[in-house]
Amino acid sequence: MTAIWKDIDPNQAESALRSLNRRLTDLDTALQAQAEILRVRPNSFAFKLGSLSLLEMQNRLRDERVKLLKHRVAEKLDIALDGGVFQKNSASIGALGTLLIRLQKLYSSIAQSIVQGPKLRGPIAANIIASTELRLASTFPSSFGMSLIVAPKDELFLDSLASTALEGLFALLDSLGDEQQAMRLSGEFGGRSINHLKHIATILGKNNSEVSLEWSDSAGIKHYWHASADKAIATLKRLESIKETRAESRSMTGRIVGASLLRNRFELMLDDGAVIDGKIASTAIDALTGAFGQICSVNIDETEITDHASGEVKTYYSLTDIHPLIEGQ
């Protein structure tokens, strides 16, 4: 049996992490309230100072999380397949192999979007692939079930990429029943991730099979998703209507008026007073605290998503780089 925690009592670790997460959430709520005021009064020194203090408190709590998570030595993802080519505790090698390859690619693509922003093409960095390498640890009757593990590597970022990408995976799967959420995550995770998910849905629908995925995060919160063959077919139809119609990188200048280290999100007020918001790539997180309330030069990945079923078009933003500027220059 694969150990998930090392040199610490798992129940104590999960309880401590739940407590830290609650405190981080409280700080995040306070930051959102500050951001609402800062959007109206962007030059307010008092509100900048208050928000900066909250961000620094979040950073200290995140450091405490990192110390606890050093004892987390693996993430375990359970997959149960049934029906069609997955029956009587056995599986078609061809269908299983294809499904697992697509799952691996989906997982790594989500991780890439978290670190670098959504990319439709180009190789995924070797350190991202290494940090999201899924390994078959064991099987169980289900008709055919298996436990996959991924061992966190020496991380370049505060949060484990292995677990953060799993959170992203379940968020994407859960979004499929919500049109707005599905569009948003399609924009934030990018066309590469959506293409791999479409292939998984095709495999399940074609083989008249169903799948269940289950994972317990570091705080002991269980994440679960199930799709029947019919749901897989409906998912494929839904994803086929959502298209990435434009993707480009832009440099722009604006003031950071909102930030969340918990949700990795930003708000940028442009010169005309308009505010754009979106995800912060992991590569830009460290610079965020010092940039809050400041006029900054930023690099933004813009992804336009069109829902051909409804005709709705939306643009989503990922901040990939940030440099505070000296005001008045």
N, C-alpha and C positions, 0 to 999 in steps of 0.2 A: 504493500500500500504506500502510495506516494505521500510524503510528509508535506504539509502546506505551511506550517509554522515550525520554527526552530528556536530552541533555547528560551521559550516563553510559553506560558499557559495560553492556549488559543482563546479560551473564554474571556480571560482577563484582557488580552490584546484586543479582541473584538469589542468588548465593553468600553475600553479606553478610546478606541477609534470612533465609536458611536458618540461618545461624549465630545470628542474633539470636533466631529462633524457638526454636531448641534451648535457648538460655539462659533464655528466658521459660518454656519448658516445665519446665525443671529447677526454677526458682523456684516455679512453680505447684505442682509435686509437693511441695516443701518446705512451702508454705503449707497444702496439704491436711493434711499431717501435724500442723502446728501447730493447725489448726482442730479436729482430732480431740481434742487435749488440751484446747483452750479450751472445747469443749462440756462437758467433765467439770469443768474448773476455770475457769469464766467470769470469776472475779474475780482471776485470776493476772496481776499486773502484768508479771512477767517474760515470760510468753508473749504478752501484748498487745504489749509492746515488741519482741519478736522478730518477731512477725507484721507489725507496722508497718514494721520495717526491711526485710523482704522485699517488702512492697507498694511501698515507696519505690524499691527496686532495680528492681522491675518497671516503675514509672513512668519511671525513667531510660532503661531499655531501650526502652520504647515511644516515648520522645522521639527516640531514635536511629532507630527505624523510621520515624517521621514525616518526619525529614529525608531519608531515602532515598526514601520514597514520594512526595516532592514532584517527583521525576524521572519518576514513573509518570503518563503523560498520558492513558492510555486503557486500558479493559478490552475484550477482544474475545471475543465468544461466537459460536462456529460452530454452525450448525444444519443438519442434513442430513435431508431428507424423502424418502420413497420409498413407492411403491405407491399404488393407488387413484387419487386425483386429482393425485398428484405422480409423473409419469412422463415419460420421454424429455426430461429436462432442462427440464421446464416444470411449471407449477403452476396450479391453479384459483385465480383471483383471489379468489373468494368465500371458499373454504376457507382460503387462505393469510392473507387479511386478517383473518378472524375469529380464527385461531390466534394471529397476531402481536399482536392487540389483547389477547387473554386473557393471553398471555405477559407483555406489558408491565404489565398490571394485577396479575398475580401477583407480578412482580418488585417493583413499587412497594409493594404491600401487605406483602410481607416486610420491605422497608425501613422502612415505617411501624411495624411491630411491633418492630423493632430499636430505633428511636428513641423511640417513645412507649408501647410495649406493644401487645398485640393489640387491634384495634378492629374490630368487626363492621360498624359504620355510620359515617356522617359523612365529610366530604371529607378527602382526604389533603393535607397541607400542601404549599404551592407549592414550598418548598425541597427537599422530599423527592422530588416529581415531577421537578424539574429535575435532581437528582443521580442519578436512575435513568432518564433518558430514553434509550431504545434507538434507535439510528439504523442504517439499512441502509447498509453500506459497500461490499459487493461480493457477487457470486453466484459459485457454482462448480457444475459438474456433479456429481450425487450419487445419484439422479436430479435433485433440485433442492436445492441447498445455498446458504446465505447466511452472510455474516459480519456480525454486528451489533456496533456499538461503543457504549460509553458513556464519556463523558469526565468524570472527577471534577471537581466544581465546588469553589469555595472552601468547604471543609468547616467546620462548626461543631464537629465532634468530632475526636478524635485519629485514629481509623481511618477510611479512605475508605469512605463509605457504599456507593458503587458496588461495591467488591470485597466488603465485608462482606455485602451483600445477595445477591451471587452465591454466596458460601459458603453462605448460608442456603438459597438455591434448590437447590443440589446436595445439601445435607444433607437437605432435605425429600424430594427425589426418591429419594435413596438409602434413606431410611427406609421406603419403601413395602413393602419385603420383610420388615420387622421390626415386629410388632404393637405392641410397647411403645414403640419409637422413633416410630412413626407417630402414636400417641396423644399422646406428649409434644410433638412438634413441632406437631401440630394445636392443642394447647393454647397453645403459646408463640407461634405465628404467627397463630393465630386463625381464625375461621370465614370471614372475607373471603378470606384466602389459599387456604384449602381449596376454597372455591366456585369460584375461578378455575381451580385445578388440575383440578377435576372437569369443567369446561367443555373444557379442553384434551384430557383423556382421552376425552370424548364425541366431539370433532371427529375424533380419530385413529381411534377405534373405528368411528364412523359411515362414514368414508371408506375403511376398510380400509387404513390407512396406518401407517407406522412413522416414528420420529423418533430422531435422535441429537443430543445436546448435548455440546459440548466447550469447556473454558475452562482456560487456564493462569494460575495465580495469580501474585502478585508474587514468590514464592519459586521459581517455575518448576515447581510441582507441578501435574500435569495432573488435571483433574476431568472425568469422562466419564459419561454416562448414556444408555442406549438403551432404547427401548420399541417392541416390535412391536405390531401391531393387537390381537392377543390379550392382550398384557400391558396395553395401555391399557384394554381392556374389564375385565380383572381388577382393575386399579387403580381404575376407576370403581366397581366393585362393592364393593371394600374401603372406599373413601372414603364411599360411601353409608351404610355401617354405622357410621361414626364421626360423631357429632353433638356440636355444642356445645350443652349443655343448660342452662348457666347462665353468666352473665358479670356480674361486679360489681366495683366499686372500693371498697376499704375502707381506713380509717386504723387503724393499730395501733401498739403500743409493744413493743419488744423489744431484745435485744442482738445486734449483728452479730458472730457467732462464726465466720463463714467468708466468704471473698471470693476471687474470681479475676478479675483484670483481663485475663487471657488469654482466658478462656472467657465473661467477662461474667456471672458467677454469684454468688449470695449465699446465706448461711445466716443465718437469724434465729431466736434463741432467745426464745420467748415467756415470759410470767410463770410459766406452769405447767410450764416445763421442756421443752415440746415444741419441736421445731426444724422450721421450714419452709424449703425451698430453692427456688430458681428463677432466672430470668433477671433481669439488671439492664438497664433501658432506658438508652440512651445519655445521656439527659438527667440521669441520676442518677450516672453514672460518676465525675465529678469530685469529688463529695462523699464517695465511698466510702472513700478512704484515711484521711481524718480521722475517719471514723465507726467504723472497725474497732475492735472490742472495747468500744464504747460502747453505752449504752442510747440508743435513738433512737426518734423518731416517724417512721413511714414510711407512704407510700401504696402500696398493693398492688392490682394488678389480678388478680382470681381468675377463672380459666376452668375450668369443669367440662366434662369430655369423657366421653361415654358410648359405649362400643363395644357396639352392639346385637347384634353377632354373638356376643359372649362374655358380655355382661351386665356387663362390668367398667366401673366408674365411677372416674375419677381427677380430682383438682383440681390445676391448675398455676398458678404464681405468677409475676408480673412486678413487680419493684420499680420504681416510677416516680418516687419522690421520697423524700428522706431528710434528717432534721434531728437531729443529736446533741442530747441533753438533758443538763442538769446533774444528775448523780446526787444523790439525796437531796431533790430538789425535786419 
